[in-house]
């Protein structure tokens, strides 16, 4: 998809948003909507407490109990809504006497998870960096071969370009070596970019998943802060370019005087909630609860076909495959077991170009003798410019005698591009292949009854393949003039539609799902949309729970490592005075520690200079590592995309 095709809908969407907000302001007779309860804290313990808020006014005060205010900030490609209406809700939830013990244990587990996730995230970044360096070194070795710097006169010079398209094509077979790393399979972290690494049609699911993950993340910070007796200043959501998210503003002074363990509970709460969301969504999908919930409201899971959700208007199948139709077979391949996987594999053969993988090799069709030798055989002459055959009659196709051994009898000219099927017959496609239950001949029974012979369709190029799609129309549709199939209790009869062209075009223009609707008013796209949204939510939540906690600037991990260093320092200081490690741990982990514990957040970076330098070194090095991995991954994607197009 070209850049213009991406920019036009993006600019149109933002133009519509700004026009709507402008009209809303005029309708309310308020030329400038309030921009919220404050301009954000001067000191941010959490990097996600607020979005950009330039242009706001006010002192950032907390609203009075029982009152609420809200505001809107509008800038080019940036909309931010904030409110104080949820402040009391979070405070009551975090300080509920019935949930006090639960929240204590819950966010203590969050601290343990956060520290573990920090180690895992940093290790993942280090491994990703190692993979990127390995790919770069191997690529340089392929480009500039090592060895003698002199080339003997009797030797051919090495090729100038050691890169080959073959090196960057992702094969369906498992890799035999870990050094062929130029494909996406070698990328530890794959950026999720709509229109690049994600289908542009998935953009709504992408945005919803981002927003849900952000809301759950910020809710964790808000509840944990309320549990630590810190009032929430405001909450809100924002949309910045293509990034939707949420934010929570907390009292900066209250956060600054918290004990280290309290700070850890608040900081780690966001990634902890994201991990729980990831685990809950995974259980929801893997346990069958998702399918069960859909079945309860009118859908049913199919294991013997796929249901048509939509057909592109540009496709020849648009007027033949109705929405809700159930595809049972593609050619002789029944869609059983995992029908979506079978659907994809039957339409996307692994080897493009000149290929015979889509031909009928296991069975043929019994053709009456009166249809044979009636047409010239020019339809059996194929070239890249004539993948459907040389014949001008589109109603006929090439058929060749069925050979149980699967050996094709063809002759090739012009370097193999000009293909002629030997003993080929030009037969009417619909008459031969349009019957849903034709007389077939197989390798076990190659003979045909009566006055007929065994033939099968032949195509030299995938772009001229003859694809048979066996399907049933929805049960609520009338199948024929007799009214058979009207009503949910009837059994629709099988039908067949023929498509001549590249099977990949079917996969690209026909959207299917493994869920079928029992009634016509149910939207067929909803199960697939819900599934995609949940899957993207899992991906974003897992990424947030692992990568947002690494000790890099502007991430939760930056403040986590500072609070953890403060906690370690406070334990050391307490141990010096008590000479008991257990007492020191108990004192520093309890909510109401000593004055030394409460102030140790500042001590860790002032009185403990060695610890301060160590923390700063970790943060700076991790920030550089994270930035290098991000830039390297994007560069690798660009290189892979470039060589695929060559």
Secondary structure, 3 states (H helix, E strand, C coil): CCHHHHHHHHHHHHHHHHHHHHHHHHHCCCCCCCCCCCCCCCCCCCCCCCCCCCCCCCCCCCCCCCCCCEEEEEECCEEEEEECCCHHHHHHHHCCHHHHHHHHHHHHHHHHHHHHHHHHHHHHHHHHHHHHHHHHHHHHHHHCCCCCCCCCCCCCCCCCCCCCHHHHCCCCCCCCCCCCCCCHHHCCCCCCCECCCECHHHHHHHHHHHHHHHHHHHHHHHHHHHHCCCCEEEEEEEEECCEEEEEEEECHHHHHCCCHHHHHHHHHHHHHHHHHHHHHHHHHHHCCHHHHHHHHCCEEECCCCEEEEEECCCCHHHHCCCCCCEEEEECCEECCCCHHHHHHHHHCCCCCCCCCCCCCCCEEEEEEHHHCCCCCHHHHEEECCECCCCCCCCCEEEEEECCCCCCCCEEEECCCCEEEECCCEEEEHHHHHCCCCCCEEECCCCCCCCCEEEEEECCCCHHHEEEEEEEECCCCCCCCCCCCCCCCCCCCCCEEEEEEECHHHHHHHEEEECEEECCCCCCCHHHHHHHHHHHHHHHHHHHHHHHCCCCCCCCHHHHHHHHHHHHHHHHHHHHHHHCCHHHHHHHHHCCCCCHHHHCHHHHCCCCCHHHHHHHHHHHHHHHHHHHHHHHHHHHHHHHHHHHHHC
